[in-house]
Amino acid sequence: MLKLNNVEVKYVGVILVLRGVSLEIRDGTIVALLGSNGAGKTTTLKAISGLLRTELGEVTAGTIEYDGTRIDKQDPEEVAKQGIIQVVEGRKVLGHLTVEENLILGGYIIRKAKLKKDLDMVYDYLPRLKNFRNATSGYLSGGEQQMLVMGRAMMAHPKIMLLDEPSLGLAPLLVDEIYKIVARFNAEEKTSVLVVEQNARAALSVSEYSYVMENGRVVMDGPSSKLADNEDIKEFYLGLSKLGEKKSFRQVKHYKRRKRWL
């Protein structure tokens, strides 16, 4: 189990981004972390994976524990070797390498002996990649690059996969395909998944439990099915009125009621 206990994060020692965040990811579950831009979602993932330390960020209060061991003071490579793998936002492929070379690098920190077996596993989950295995990854479409960075993470046989905005900039059909792959990988490999999303509808549909962040704090949490029925979530994250109808831009623009948790 991964647990964040009242975590505070500062950048450069002065910029306070996370303000006492507590959440947990149980083994084998999919958990969603929802919120708007600037809420602190990506910083939360980087605090877990250790990437925060590469950006002059630091956990200044609270603890992050994985299976009872503190990891908030560990370097990214130490965290990755324990099976916590982050798929960063923006589809960071190594553009000059082929698809298969990208995948091979993903499995490097874990093992080399079963390379072919691991590649076959990734191609089974992501058959599109097999067709482009010798293609230069920088020329792939956005959706194909998103699948590639996910496949690269799968090569490491993660115990926990941290997905940062996997739907960003993708067409709805591709978003559905990617989340079906995430759900299947979770079910078959028993990999826990923490997914950060602004696309609340997609994240709620695949996750078991969800947290909502605003201004560096968790303001709401609960089973995803219940949050999907919550009136505030419907209005502020799904764009629905109390009658279940979509709101127009004009209605949203002039909407005055504050969120109940503020």
C-alpha positions in Angstrom: 0.0 0.0 0.0 1.1 3.5 -0.8 0.2 6.2 1.7 0.7 10.0 1.8 0.3 11.4 5.3 -0.3 15.1 5.5 2.3 15.9 2.9 3.5 19.4 2.3 5.7 20.3 -0.7 7.7 23.5 -1.4 9.7 24.5 -4.4 13.0 26.4 -3.8 12.1 26.3 -0.1 9.5 29.1 -0.4 6.8 28.2 -2.9 4.2 26.2 -1.1 2.3 23.9 -3.5 0.9 21.0 -1.5 -0.8 21.8 1.8 -1.3 18.7 3.9 -2.3 16.1 1.3 -3.3 12.7 2.6 -4.3 9.8 0.3 -3.7 6.1 -0.1 -3.5 3.6 -3.0 -4.4 0.0 -2.0 -2.7 -2.9 -3.8 -4.3 -3.8 -7.1 -6.7 -0.8 -7.3 -7.1 2.1 -9.7 -7.3 5.5 -7.9 -8.1 8.8 -9.6 -6.8 12.2 -8.6 -9.0 14.9 -10.1 -8.6 18.7 -10.2 -8.1 21.7 -12.4 -4.8 23.1 -13.6 -2.6 24.2 -10.8 -4.4 22.1 -8.1 -1.2 20.2 -7.3 -1.9 16.9 -9.0 1.3 16.6 -10.9 3.4 17.7 -7.9 1.7 14.9 -5.9 2.9 12.3 -8.4 6.4 13.8 -8.5 6.6 13.8 -4.7 5.8 10.0 -4.9 8.1 9.1 -7.7 11.0 11.3 -6.5 11.1 13.4 -9.6 10.3 16.4 -7.4 13.9 16.3 -6.2 15.1 17.0 -9.8 13.1 20.3 -9.9 14.2 22.0 -6.7 11.1 20.6 -4.9 11.0 19.0 -1.5 8.6 17.3 0.8 8.9 19.6 3.8 6.3 18.0 6.1 4.5 14.7 6.3 5.6 11.4 5.0 5.1 9.1 1.9 5.3 5.4 2.7 5.3 2.4 0.5 4.7 -0.9 2.3 5.7 0.7 5.6 8.9 2.2 4.3 9.4 5.9 3.8 10.3 6.9 0.3 9.9 10.7 0.3 13.7 11.2 0.8 14.7 8.7 -1.8 16.1 9.5 -5.3 13.9 8.7 -8.4 16.0 5.7 -9.3 15.6 4.2 -5.9 11.8 4.7 -6.0 11.7 3.2 -9.5 13.6 0.1 -8.4 10.8 -0.6 -5.9 8.3 -0.8 -8.7 6.8 2.8 -8.6 6.9 4.1 -12.1 5.7 7.4 -13.3 4.4 8.1 -16.9 5.0 11.8 -17.1 2.6 14.3 -18.8 3.4 15.3 -22.3 4.4 11.9 -23.9 8.1 12.2 -23.3 9.3 9.7 -25.9 13.0 9.5 -26.9 12.2 10.8 -30.4 15.3 9.7 -32.2 15.0 6.1 -31.1 12.7 3.5 -32.5 9.5 2.3 -30.7 11.2 -0.9 -29.7 14.4 0.8 -28.5 12.2 3.0 -26.3 10.5 -0.1 -24.8 13.8 -1.8 -24.2 15.0 1.1 -22.2 11.8 0.9 -20.0 12.8 -2.6 -18.8 16.4 -1.8 -18.2 16.2 -1.2 -14.5 14.4 -4.4 -13.7 15.8 -7.2 -15.8 17.2 -8.1 -19.2 16.8 -11.9 -19.2 13.2 -11.9 -20.3 13.3 -9.1 -22.8 11.5 -10.9 -25.6 8.8 -12.1 -23.2 8.3 -8.6 -21.9 8.1 -7.1 -25.4 5.5 -9.6 -26.4 3.5 -8.7 -23.3 3.5 -5.0 -24.2 2.6 -5.8 -27.8 -0.3 -7.9 -26.6 -1.7 -4.9 -24.6 -0.7 -2.4 -27.2 -0.9 -4.1 -30.6 -0.6 -0.8 -32.5 3.0 -0.5 -31.2 3.9 -3.8 -32.8 3.1 -2.4 -36.3 5.5 0.5 -35.6 8.2 -1.4 -33.7 11.0 -0.2 -36.1 9.5 3.3 -36.7 11.2 6.4 -35.3 9.1 7.3 -32.3 9.3 11.0 -32.9 7.1 10.6 -35.9 4.3 8.8 -34.2 0.9 10.4 -33.6 0.0 11.8 -30.1 -2.1 8.8 -29.3 0.6 6.3 -30.4 3.2 8.2 -28.4 0.9 8.0 -25.3 0.7 4.3 -25.8 4.5 4.1 -26.2 5.2 5.8 -22.9 2.7 3.5 -21.2 4.3 0.5 -22.8 7.7 1.7 -21.7 6.4 1.8 -18.1 4.8 -1.7 -18.5 8.2 -3.1 -19.4 9.3 -2.3 -15.8 6.6 -4.6 -14.4 5.4 -1.8 -12.1 3.8 -2.4 -8.8 2.3 1.1 -8.9 1.9 3.0 -12.2 1.5 6.8 -11.9 -0.3 8.2 -14.9 -0.2 11.9 -15.5 -3.0 13.2 -17.8 -3.0 10.3 -20.3 -6.0 11.7 -22.1 -4.4 15.1 -22.7 -5.0 16.3 -26.3 -6.4 13.0 -27.5 -9.7 12.3 -29.4 -12.5 10.7 -27.3 -12.2 7.3 -29.1 -8.4 7.1 -28.3 -9.1 8.1 -24.7 -11.6 5.2 -24.4 -9.1 2.8 -25.9 -6.3 3.9 -23.5 -8.5 3.6 -20.4 -9.6 0.1 -21.5 -5.9 -0.8 -21.7 -5.3 0.6 -18.3 -8.2 -1.3 -16.8 -7.1 -4.6 -18.5 -3.5 -4.1 -17.3 -4.6 -3.5 -13.8 -6.9 -6.5 -13.8 -4.4 -9.0 -15.3 -1.1 -7.8 -13.8 -2.5 -6.6 -10.5 -0.7 -3.3 -10.9 -2.0 -0.4 -8.8 -2.7 2.7 -10.8 -2.9 6.3 -9.6 -4.2 8.4 -12.5 -4.1 12.2 -12.5 -6.8 13.7 -14.8 -8.8 16.8 -15.7 -11.0 14.5 -17.8 -13.1 13.5 -14.8 -15.6 11.5 -16.8 -12.9 9.1 -18.1 -11.1 8.8 -14.7 -14.3 8.1 -12.7 -15.4 5.5 -15.2 -12.3 3.3 -14.7 -11.3 4.0 -11.0 -12.5 2.5 -7.8 -11.8 5.4 -5.5 -11.2 9.1 -6.3 -9.8 12.2 -4.7 -10.5 15.8 -5.7 -7.7 18.4 -5.3 -7.9 22.2 -5.3 -5.3 24.7 -4.3 -2.9 22.0 -3.0 -5.5 20.3 -0.8 -7.7 17.3 -1.0 -11.2 18.7 -0.8 -13.3 15.6 -1.4 -12.8 11.8 -1.7 -14.8 8.7 -1.9 -15.8 5.7 -4.1 -15.8 6.9 -7.8 -19.4 5.7 -8.3 -20.6 8.0 -5.5 -18.5 11.0 -6.6 -19.9 10.6 -10.1 -23.4 11.2 -8.6 -22.3 14.1 -6.4 -23.9 17.4 -7.5 -20.8 19.5 -7.1 -18.7 17.0 -9.2 -21.4 17.0 -11.8 -21.5 20.8 -12.0 -17.9 21.7 -11.7 -16.2 18.7 -13.3 -18.7 17.0 -15.6 -20.5 20.2 -16.8 -24.0 19.0 -15.9 -26.8 20.7 -14.1 -28.9 19.2 -11.4 -31.3 17.9 -14.1 -28.4 16.1 -15.8 -28.3 18.5 -18.7 -25.2 20.0 -20.1 -24.6 23.6 -19.3 -23.8 26.2 -22.0 -20.7 28.3 -21.9 -22.8 31.3 -21.1 -24.4 29.6 -18.1 -21.0 28.5 -16.7 -19.5 31.9 -17.3 -22.1 33.7 -15.3 -22.5 31.0 -12.6 -22.1 32.5 -9.2 -22.5 29.7 -6.5 -19.2 28.8 -4.8 -18.2 25.2 -4.4 -19.4 23.8 -1.1 -15.9 22.7 0.0 -14.4 26.2 -0.3 
